[in-house]
Amino acid sequence: MNSKILMGCLFAASMLTTSCSLDEDPKGQMAQETFFTCQADLDASIHAIYEKLNQTQSWTNPMYPQWQGDDMTANPGSNKQAVAALDGFSSDGDNKGVTDAWKLHFALIKACNFVIEGAEKTPTSKEEINIALGNAHYWRAYAYFYLVRVFGPLPFITSTDLDVQNCTVASVEEIYDLIVKDLKFAENLPTSYSKAPRNHDGVDAWATKQAAQSTLAAVYMAMAGYPLNKGAEYYGLAAAKAKEVIDANGTYGFYNDADWSHVYSMGRNYNKETVVGIDNNWNNGSWDHDSELTSCCRFEGLGDGGWGDAWGEIAFWKRYPEGPRKDAIYAPKVTFQKGTKIYRTVDWWEIAAEDVWEAVDLKNDPAKDKEAYDKEIADLEKKVAEKPEEYRKVSTGKYEQRTFKKGDQYIAAYHPMFAVYTTNCDPSNSNIELKQPYDYTKPNYTNMTNGRRHRLIRWSEVLLWYAESAARSGAADLTTAKEYLREVRKRAVTDFENVTLSDGTKVAIANMTADQLAEACYIEHGWEVAGQWTQMVTRRADELRMNELKKNFDYRVANPEVVVAKDATGKEYKAKESVSVVKNTWAGDNSIYCPYPTVDVEKNPLLKR
């Protein structure tokens, strides 16, 4: 990062406060008067936007509200109480997921407002000013799109001038009107850039016309559903906007990779399946934030530093269709690792048939002295004597003795494990990441950060958005829409022609009615983005649109056992969710939306529901 850009980033970071209150620091206003004096200033202001953008997703806290979706759940213990509270629809205003989601997205909004207000002062070409303004409007729309689906009504902040800021709480519809206006402005952006950091590694890192159009399709779909319920008209707008991108794809070159394991592969980090992405740690650009997600899906206690932030929800995993996509989204097996060696591989529901209390063989562990080994054996023998019915013992010699506890599960989490963000390591060094599709049989990269590009919108989503919106808008000919659904499924599942709907019926794509096609596309998008809290439209966002979050709440309150597997003898393995719902009465929007952060409510008394 050169010094001019660094100065701009630090300047913008210093002037962007994050709460709408009467005691904001006004020094940013004074600085703007002497900024935007050259093209380098303008570039620095855009780099500051991308700096703030990175921080909205660098780690899991700002994404915690997405755990309300039926694809993900949380560890109820460890240090995961904040995400567990959101998962259980029972958060408060001090929850770090709530506060980080709020402050980091509003910081991005204010960085965008700074550019929107000042860019035209820059003595540079009209083209460069329009590019800067387009990027600022696009990412402001993105930030508000995230916030309005998480918090509902919001402060309407479109200026850095404290005298003209509207700190009242705008309605959901008013916020959406601003989002649409911003995105329509961003449609004037170029379709591609020619040089770094705007374009690198064959992809456009800055916002483009097609990014704005794809995002508008998602926004119109959200407006068509809950809570605005604008219906078929807006689904028609969504279909038309998605089709504009699809029809111009001969120029853009987006594709669905034939191999699903490549979709999130670090070996294809900069791919053309991604329509809109957030770059991380790109060494020739201005942003220097890593993606801190490589350890988030691995469970704690597996030996490779996993955080266990996101667990797979059991019922969703159970009905997830088999095929290459499921094998890429979820780890087909759970592995235990020591150094760079995988020493145990089990199914997540598997009950221990080996050691829980392990007396290490001296022959294989000469570093352990005989006295320590004898004490360990004695302790195990005492446990056997106290509860012999719970243990079995295998002995092949005094110092090769093992005592096992019956019936314990190998995996304390006892949930499916996502693999979306996990990567492998070099066999000789767990801190060296391999740039290849993730392979659960190989050792895992143990550094918590990497340069992963976060895929906000993928090509498969644009196809599904068109197909679902066309079906819900009353389009007369759904032949193309059905073909797009088929295209998404054919690389993902074993039986791509027949789709299981929510009532359990199986319908061939060719025979679907409009309603069946719409439901099939909605379900399919859920499979596509399962466990991916960095998507622009997560599973939780889809369920909000369809007003189905209460179903998740009811499921978590009831918490029925789910039969997850059977062994060769027909014995059933059952599991239940781990997170408890503390507030077990549904409260409508007060259950759906996060509370406003306590500190901001104290500063701004207008923040009331």
N, C-alpha and C positions, 0 to 999 in steps of 0.2 A: 504494500500500500504506500503510494507516494505521500509526501508531507502535505501537499495541498489537499488531497482527498482526506487524509487523516484529520487535518484541521477542520475540514467541513463536517466530518462525521462526529468529531468530539463536540464541535459547536452545536450541531443539531441535537445531539444527545443531551447536551446541557440545558437547552432551552425548552425541551419537550417534557413538561410536567404531565402527570397522568390523572389528575382528578379535576372535576368541574366544580371548583369552589372559589370563594371570594378571596382566598389568601394565596392564590397562585403567584409564583415568582414572575414578574413582568420583564425581566432583563432580556428575554428572547426578542421582544418587540424592538428594543433598541438595536440589537445586533443585526436585525434584518435590514435596517436602513443602510448599513455599510456592506451588506452581502450582495450576491448576484452582480458582481462587477465584471465577470468574464465567464467564458465557457467552462473553465475549470471549477468555478463556484457552482455553476448549474449542475455539472456532473457530480460534484461533492454532495449537493443536496439530494440527488437521486440515490447516490450510494448510501446516504443516511437513511433513506426510506428502506432500502434493502437490508441495512443493518437492523432496523427495527423489525422488519418482516421476519428475518431469521429468528429473532428472539421470541416471536410468538409460537415457534414450534421447536426450538432447540432442545427442550426437555419436555417431560410429560405434564407438568403442573398446569399450563394454560389449556391443555386438552382434556383435563379430567372430566368436564361435563359430558364428554362423548361416551363415558362409561354407562350412561343411562340406556344406551342401545342394547338390544337383546343379544348382540354378538359378544360383548365383553363383560367381564366382572372383575372383582378385585379381591386381594388378600384382606380378610377382615382384621388381621393382626399386623405384626411387624411394625413398620412405620407408615402403613398405608391407610390410616384412618381417614384421611382427607378424601382420597379417591373412593374409599368404601362408603363414605357418607353420601357422596354424589351418586354412586352406583345404587344406593338404597333410597334415592329421592328424599334425602333428609339432611341437606347441607344447611350451614348457617353462613352469615356474612363474613366470618373470619376464616373460612376454609381457604387454604392456600391455592386450591384450584380455582376458586371463585375470584380471589383477589388478583392472581396472576393473569387469568384470562381477561379480566377487566383492564388492568393497568397496561398490559403489554399491547393489547389491541388499540387502546386509546392512544398510547404512545405512537403507534404506527399512524393512526389517524392524524395526529398533530404534526408528524413529520410530513405527511402528505399535504396538510393545510398550509404548511410553511412554503412548500413549493408552489402550490396553486396560487397563493397570494403574491409570491415574489418572482416567479420565473420570467414573466414578461418584462421585467426591468433589465434583464440581462442583455448586453450588447452583443447579440449573436444572431444566427439565422432564424427565420420564422419556423423552419423545419425542426431545428433543435429545440426551440421553445415548445412546439407542439408535442414533440416526443417526451419532454420532461413533464408537461402538463398531463399528457395521456397516461403516463406511468403513475403519476400522483393520483389522478382520478380513479384509475383502475384499482390500486391497492387500498385507497380509502373505501371504495365499494366493497372490496374483499373483507376488510376489517369490520365494517358495519354489518356485512352479511353474516359473518361469524357471530358477532355480538347479539344481533337481533334475534337469532334463533336460540341463543343461550339465555339471554336476559329479558327478552320481550321489549317493552318500551324503554327508550334510551335518551340520554342527553344528546341534543342535536348540536354538535360542535363542528362548524364549518369555517372557523376563523381562528387565527392566533391572537386577535385583538380582544382583550378581556372586556372592552367596552361594548363589543357587538356580539360576543358569544351568547348563544341561546342555551342557558343552562337548565331550562325547563325540560321536562321529560316528554319527548315526542312519542306519538303513537307508533305502533308497529307499521302501520300503513305509511306514515310520513317518512319513517326510516327507509322503507322499501322504495318509496318514490325517489329519495336521494340516491339510493344504490343504482336504480335504473338510469337516472340522469347521468351519474358518473360513468356507468358502463357505456352508455350511448356516446358520451364524449370520447371514451377510450377506443371506440370502434374506428376512430380516425388514425389510430396508430399504424405504423408500418406492418407488413406481414412478415418481415424478417429484417435482421440487422447484419452488417457486413464485418464487424470487427469486435474484438474483445474490449471490455467484459460483457458487452451487450449480446454478443453471440460467441460461443466457444464450444469446442468439442462437438460441432455439428448441430447444436441446439441454440435456440434463442433463450437467453436468460432474462432479458427484459420483457415486459408485457407487450403483446402484439394485438393486432386486430382480431385474429382468430381466438386469442385468449379471451378478449372481451365478449365476443359472440358466444363462445361456449359457456362462459360464466353467466351471460344473460339467459341462456336456455335454462340453466339450473335455477336462476333467480325467478324466472317466470313460473317454473314448476312449483317452487316454494310458495309463490303468491297464489297459485291456483289451488293449493291445498290449505291446510290449517296453519295459522288462524284466520287468514284473510278470506279463504274459500272463494276465490274468484272463478274457479271452475273451468269449464271447457274453453272459454275465450282465451284464457291465459295459457292453457295447455296448447292451444293453437299457436300462440306467440312463441312458446318454447320450441315446438316442433319446427316452426319456420326458421327460428334462429339456429337451431342445431343443423338443419338442412343446409343453411348457407355455408357452414363450415364443411359439411360432408361434400357438398357439390364443388367446393374449391380445393378439395384435398389433392387433386392432381398437382397443384402448386405446393401445398404444404408437405405432403409426403408422410402423413401419419399412418400407422399400421398397428395391427394386433400381432404381436410376436407369436409364431406358431407354437412355441414351447413355453408353457406357463412358468416354468422355473426361471425363465429369463426376465420376467416382468419386473421383479425387484432385485435382480442380480446386480451386485456391485461391478460385475464384469460388463454390464450394460447400463451403467449409471446414467449416462447421457444418451437416452434413446428417443426415438421418434414415436414411441407409444405414448409418451408423456406430452400432453397438450399444454399444460401449465405446471410449472415446477418451481420449487424453492431450492436454490443452489446453496451448498454449504462448503466452506473451507476451500473455495476455488483459489488457487495460489496466485493467479494473475489479476484477480478482481479486488473489489473493495471490501467484501464481506469476509470476516475471519471467524465466524461462528461454526463450530462443528455441529453435526447432528449427534446428540447425546442419547441415542436410542438403542445402541447395539446390545445393551444388557437388559433392556426393559422387558422383553418377553421371556427370557430364560428365568426359570424358577430359582428362588433362593435355595441354597444348600446342595447344588449340583456340582460345585467345585470350580465353577468358572466365573464367579462374581455376578451371577444373575440378580436382578433387582425384583423380578416378579411383579412389575407394575400392572400388567394386563394379563388376566387369565381368560381362557375361552369359556364362555357360558355353555353349560353342558347340553341343554336342549337344542340350542342352535347348532352346536357341533354335531349332535346326533342326527339331525335332519339334513345336514349339509350333504349335497350330492357327491358321491365318490368320483374320483378322477384326478388328473394332474393338478388341478387348481387346489383341491383340498390338501393334497400332499405338499403344496408349496405354502399355503396359508398356515397350516398347522404342522408342527413337527410330527411325522408319522410315528416316531418313538421318542421317548425321553432318555437322554444320555447323561451319565455321570462322568466327570472329567477330573483328572489329576495331572497338572502340568499341561502337556499336549497329548495326553493319552486318554482315550475313552475306555473306561474300565467296566461299565455296566450299561446295558440297554434294555429298557422295559417299556411296556405299554403304560399309559398314565394311570390306568385304573388297576394295574396289576398288584396283587397282594404278595407280600414278600415270601419267597420260598428260600431265600438265602439269609445272610446275616443282617440283623439290625444291630445286635451287640456283637461286634467282631473282635475276636482275639487273633491278632496278626501272627502269622506263621513266622517263627524266628528264622527259618531257613530263607524266607523271602524278604525278611526285614531285619538284617543283622544289626542295624543300628539300635534296635530295641533290646535292652538288657534283660537277662533272665528274671531278675527280681521284679521288674515292672510287669513282665509277661505273667509271672506266677500270680501277682496281685490281681491282674485283670481276669485271669481264669478263676481265681477264688471268688471274685465279685460276681461273676457270671454263675458260678455254681450255687452261690447263695440265692440268687434270683430263681434258679431252677428249683431249689429246695422249698422256697416260699410259695411258688405257684407252678408246680410241675406240669399241670394241665396246659399251661400256656407255652411251654417250651419243648423243644426237641434238641437232642445233642448228637453230634457226630464227632467221633474221635478216631484219629488214625495215628495216634502217638501223642505223648504227653504235651509236646510243644507244637502240635498241629490241631489242637482241639478247637472246635467251633460250637458255640451255643446259640441257638436261633429262637427268636420269639415268633410264635405262630400268629398269623392273621394281621400283621401290620402292613400298611400300604408302603410301597417304596417311595411314592411321591407324596410329600406332606400336603401339597396343594390339592391333589386329587381332582384336577380339572384338566381339560385339554390345554396344550401349550402352543401358543402362536410362534411362528418362525419368520414373520414378515421382515423384521428388522435385524434378525440375527445373521451373522456372517461367520465364515470359517477362518481358521488361522493357518499359518505356515506350520507344517508338522514339527519343525524344530524350534518355533518361537511363537508363543500364544499372543504376543503383542504385534505380530505382523499379520495384516489382513490379506486374505486371498481374494482376488477380483474374479469371482466365479459364482455361479448359482449356488445357493446354500445346499449343503448335503449334511443331513443330520447324523450320518455315520462317521463324519470327520470331526476333529476337534474344533472348538469354538474360539473365535477371536475374543480375548478378554479385556481389551481396551474399551472403555465405555463409549468412546467417541469415534466417529469416522466422517468422511465427506459425502455421505449419502445425499442424493438429490431427493427431496420429498416430492412425490407425485401428487399434486393437488387435483388435477383432472387428467384422466387417461382416455385414449381413443375409444376403448370399449364403452366408457360411460357416455360419450357423445352419441354413439350408436344407440345405446339403450334409452337415453333421454329422448331421442327422436322417436324411437319406436313406441315407448310408453305414452308420450305426449300426443303422438298422432292417433293412437287408439283412444285416448281419453277425450280428445277434441272432436271426435266424430268424423275423422277422415274417411272418405268413401273407399279408397283403395289402400289396403294394409299389406299388400304383397311385399313391398320393399321393407316395411317395418318388420315383418316376420323374418325376412332374410337377414336383417341386422341382428335380431335375437339369435337366430341360428348361427350366425358368424361368431358371436361372442361365446356361445356354448360349445361349439365344435372342438375348440382347443382345450376346453375346461373340464368336461365331464364325459363319462363313458357312454351314456345314452343321451346324446345331445338333441335328438328330435322330440323326445317325450319329456314334458315338464310336469312335475308334481306341484299342484296348486295348494293354497293354504288349507283347503278342506280335505286334502289327501287324495283328491282325484288326479289322475294322470291324463294329460291331453297332448296330442301331437300338435306341433307348431302349425302345421299346414291346416289343421281343422279348427284352430282357435277362433272364437268370437272376439269382438273388440274388447269386451270386458276381460275375457280370459287372457288376451295378449297383454293388456295393460297390467294385470296382476302378475303375469309371468315376468314381465320386464322389471317391475318393482322388486319382486323376489330375487331376480337374477342380479340386479344391482347390489342387493344386500350380500349375495355370495361374493361378488367382485371386490367389495370394499371391506369385507369382514376383518376386524382387528386392526384396521388402518385408520387410526385416529387423526392422521395428518391429511386425509382427503378433504377436499372442499365440501363434498357431500358425503358425510359418514352414514353409517347405518342409523345412528340416532337421528340425524337430520332427516333421513327418509321417513322414519317412523313419526317424527313430529309432523311432517307434511301430511301424512296419512292419518294423523290423530290416533296413533296406535301406541303411544308411550304408556298409556294406562294398562295395556295388556302386559307390558313388562313388569309394571308395578304389581299387578295382580298375581303374576307368576311368582314373583319374588316373595310376596306375602305368603302365598300358599306353599311354595317351595316343595313341590312333589318330588318323590324319588324318580329318577330316570334310569331305566335299564340300559346300560351303556355297552354291554358285551355279554357273551356267553362262552364258556369254555367247552372243550370237547365232550364233557360229560353232561352238558346242558345246564350247568350251574350258572346262575345269573349274577352279574356284577352291577350293583346299583350305586348311584351317587346323587347327592343333593348340592344345591348352591351353598356357598359359605357365608355370604353377606346377609346380615339381618336387616329387615326394614323396620326402623325404629318408629317412624310416623306411619302407622299402617292404615290410615284413612286418606283416601285420595282427595286432594284439594284443588283439582283442576289446574289452572295456569300456575297457581302457587306451588304445585308439585312439579310441573313441567319446567318452569323457569327458575334459574338460580336466583337467590336473594342478591340484592345489591351489596357490594362490600361495605362492611360496617363503618370503616374509616371514611368512606365517601358519603355515606348517609349522614354521618356526623358533620361533615363539612358542607354538605348541600342538602338542606331539609326538604328540597323539592323532589328528592329521590324517594318517592313513595309509590307503592302499588295501589 
